[in-house]
Amino acid sequence: MAKQSLRQLLTETDQCIVAPCVYDCASARAVEMVGFKAMMLSGGEVSVAMNGVIDYGFSNLTDLEWITSRITQTSPLPLAADIEDGFGGPLAVYRSAKRMAMAGATALQLEDSSDMEESTKLLPREQYYAKVRAALAALEGTDCILIARTNADPKTELDEGIERCRKAVELGAQMTTVVKLNNLADATYVAKRVPGWKMYPDVMGSNGVAEVTVEDVFPLGFNFVTMHYTLKAAMDGMLEHGIHNFKQQGSLYTCDKKDATGIMGCSASPLFDPQGYMALEGRFSGKDKEYTIVGNEVEAYPEGFVKTPITDRF
């Protein structure tokens, strides 16, 4: 499987691309295994998973650059990345965009908040446009696109958000998003007024009903849809297992539980295709070698999941 940029993927497909939010290499692997074609790096979930603190301006460019490089080196899926407010003024944005593109991100989402602690307050228009210009200049000559994001509240500031998106497109942004969209009526209103590719952000729902579907929004020009689930799902599984294992004071619950993959035991190693790495090494050494964990046999990669060639993980 050849690595592909988000621009290439969106250009070549005739359907909406759904991109779950990820925060590390394991969550990226889980998204890939079930068949998603792209992913979005969540700044908030990186803050929680990597630094153990809430999304409140604690993460910095180095954090995002580091995890982006790790994910993009080990996954064939194109990664869009949230770079928050760009970590400063236009020069800081220019530097951030340059470094994130070099780290392997194929799209960058830049928001118009005044600062991370007050993300509901919008920058003055011209200050935001200066940041957009800086990001676009930094991404010239790369295959990384800019997603211009407005934090304008659709309930009170939708026309303001639309104006910012329209100007960002005029400046050269390849995609825009009104990050607080949560219904089809507002999405339709935006679609009539903002040209070009649009991202529908963090699609949700309740009581078995989704707020929108890809069939709803794709004809409106929303060809990229993001959503959250990986960190909550991971925490949910760890807590479920933890409750039982703490009660037992051992890992019997985990070892005996047949989960979605069919893998038994307490290790997730089989999901990362260790024998595939050994086969690649054998091409160079001429020797057959089996991967074990302290001499213990490791199960085969589970059937029914996407399996990417190991050579695409380096």
N, C-alpha and C positions, 0 to 999 in steps of 0.2 A: 504494500500500500504506500503510494507516494504521498509525502507531506504536501498539504495544500493550504493556501492562504484563505482567509475568510472571503476576501474579494473574489478569488477564483471560484470558491464554492457558491457564493451568491450569484455570480454571473452565469454559472453553468447549470444551475438547478431551476426547476420550474415549480418548486414548492417552498413553503415556509421552512426556514431552518430554526429548529428549537435547540437552545443552548442552555443546559443546566449550569448553575453556578458551582464552581469548584474552589478548593482552597489549598490542595496539595496534590502530590503525585498519586496517592491512593484514591482520592475522590475522582481525579481525572481518569484513572484506570476503570473505575466502576462505571462512569459515564460512557466511556468508550465501549466497554464490554457488552452493554445492553443495546448498542446500536446508534446512539446519538452521533451526529456528524460534526458538531462543534461544541465549544464550551466557553464559559465566561468566568474570569477570575473575579471573585467577590472580595472587595476590599474589606468589608465588614467581617466576613468569615475568616479571611486571612488574619485579621486582628485577633479574633477569638482563638483560632486554632494555632497560630504561630507564636503569638505573644501572650495569650491568656487574658486579654483585656477587651473590653467592649469597643465598638467602633466609635471612637470619640477623638480622632486625631492622633492616636498613639502610634499607628503604623507610619512608616516613612518610605521613601523611594527605594532605599536599600532592601527593605523587607520585600516589597513587591518585585523588584528586579531579581532578587535571589530566587524566590519561589517560581517566578515566571520562567527563568532559565532552566530550572529543574523540571518543570512540567513540560515545557516545549521540547526539551531534549529527549524525553522518554515517552512522549505520546505523539501519534500521527495526526491528532485532531487540531484544527486551527483554534487558537486561543485568543479571545478578546479579553482585554484587561481594563478594570476600573482603576483609573489613576487619580480618583477623587478630584481635588481642585488643581492638580498639577504640582502641589507642594510649594506654591509661592506665586510670584508674578510671572510676566512673560518669559524672562530668561530662565527661571526655574522650570517653567512648563517646557520650554525648548529643550533643556537638558533632560528632563524626565522623559519626554517623548523619544528623544534620541536613544537613550539608554534602554528603554523598554522595547523599542523596535529591535535593537541589537540583541536583547535577551530572548527574542523570539515571538513576542506578541504580534498578532496580525491585525489587531484593531485596538484602539485606545478610546475609552470613554472619559471625556473631560466635562466636569460639571461647572455650573455657574454660581455656586454658593459663595458667600462672602468668607466663610471659614468653616472648618470641619465641626467646630463646637456649635455653630449656629447655621446648620445646613439649610434651614428654611429661609434664611435671609439671602436675597439675591445680590450678586455684584451689580454695580451700575453697568448698563449695556456695553459701553465702550471699553470698560476694563475687561469684560468677558471676551469681547471681540478681539482684543489685543492678544489674549491667551490663545484663542482659536487660530489667529494668524501665526503665532509662534509655534504651535503644535503642527500646523500644516507645513510650515517651512522645515521643521525638523524631520518630517516624514517624507519629504520630497526624495524621490529616487528609491524608495522602499515599497514593499507591497503591503504595508501596514496602513489601514484606513483610520480616519478619525470619526468617532461617534460624538457629536456635539449634544450634550445633555443639558436640559434645563430642569431645575428643581421647582419651577413655578407650580403653584397649587392650582389644579384645574377648577376647583370650586370658586376661586376668586381671581386667579391670574392667568387663565388659559390663553387669552389673547396676547398677553405679554410673553408667555412661553412660546407661543406660535411665532411671534415677531422675532424672537431670538433664534429660533430654529431656521426660519426663512433667511435671516441674515447669515447664519453659519453656512447654510448651503450656498448662498451667494459668494461667500468667501472661499468656498472649496471643500467644505466638510462633505464626506461621502455618505454619511448617515446621521440622523438626528433621533433624539428620544425625549419625550416629555415623561419624566421618570415616575410621576405619580398617577399616570393613567390607570384607571381601574374599571372602565366600562366601555361598551361598544359605541354608545352615543358620543362620548368625548373623543374616542379614537376616530370616528367618522368625521367629526368636526375638524380635527387636526389634519386628517388625510386630505380634505378638500382645500386646505390652505398652505400645507407644507409639501413641496415637491421632493422627489427623490426617495431613496431608501430610508425606511424608518424602522426603529426598534420598538417593539412592544415590551415594556419592562416588567419582570417579576410577576408573570401571570399567576393568578390565584383563583380561589373559589371556596365554596362552603356548601355543606349539606348535599354533596354529590353534584353540584352544579358549578361549572367553570365560569368565571366572569366573562371570558371570551374564548373562542376556539381559533385554531389556525385557519380554519375554513372561513371564519368571520373576518379576520384581519388581513389575510394575505391579499385578497383583491383590493384592499385599501392602500397597499404599498408597504405594509408592515411585513417585510420578508425575513425578519430576525426577531425571535421571541426568546426571552430569558425567563428562568424560573429558579427558585430555591428549593432544595430538598436534601442535598447530600449531607450537610452537617447535622441537620436535625435527625435524619435517618441514622447517621453514624452514632450520634449520642443516644438515640433511642435504643439501638442494638446493644451498645456498650452498657447502658443502664439495665436493660432487661437481663443480659447475661450476668452483669455485676450483682444484681439483687440475688439471683440464684446461687452464684458462685460464692458470694460472701456468706450466705446462709450455710452452704455446704463446706465452706473453708477449703475449697478446691475447685478444679476446672471441669468437674464431671458434667455439669450441665452443658457447657460449651462443647466438650468432646462428644457427647451423645446426641447433640441437636443436629438434625439434618436441615440445613438452611436452604435458601434459594438456589445455591449452586450445587447442592448435593454433596459438598465436601464435608467430611467428618474430621474429628480431631480439633486441636486448639490453634492451629496455625493457618494463616491466610496465604502462606507461600505458594500453594498450588495455583492460586488465582493470578500469579505473576509469571507463570510459565517457566519455572526454573530449568526444566529439562531442555527448553528451547535455547537457553543460554549455553548449556553444556554442549548441545549439538553444534552451535556456532563455534565454540572453542575447539571442538573436534575437527572442524574444517581446517584449522590452523595447526593443531598439534598432531593430527592423524590418530588420535586416541579416543576411544569411547569412554565417557565418564558419566556417572549418575550423580545427580545432586541429592544430597541427604542433609538432614538437620541433626547434627551430632550423631551421625550414623543411622538415623531413622529414615525409612523410606518416605518419600513425599508423593502424594497422590498426583494423578495426571490432571492436566488442565480440563476443567469441566466442559461438557458438551453443551451446545445450545447458546454459546456466547461468542461474540466477535473475537477472533484471534489474529493479532497483528504480527507480522514477521519481526523477529527480534532485531534484525538489522535496522528497523525503523525506530528503535528505542535508544539509539546512540547518536 
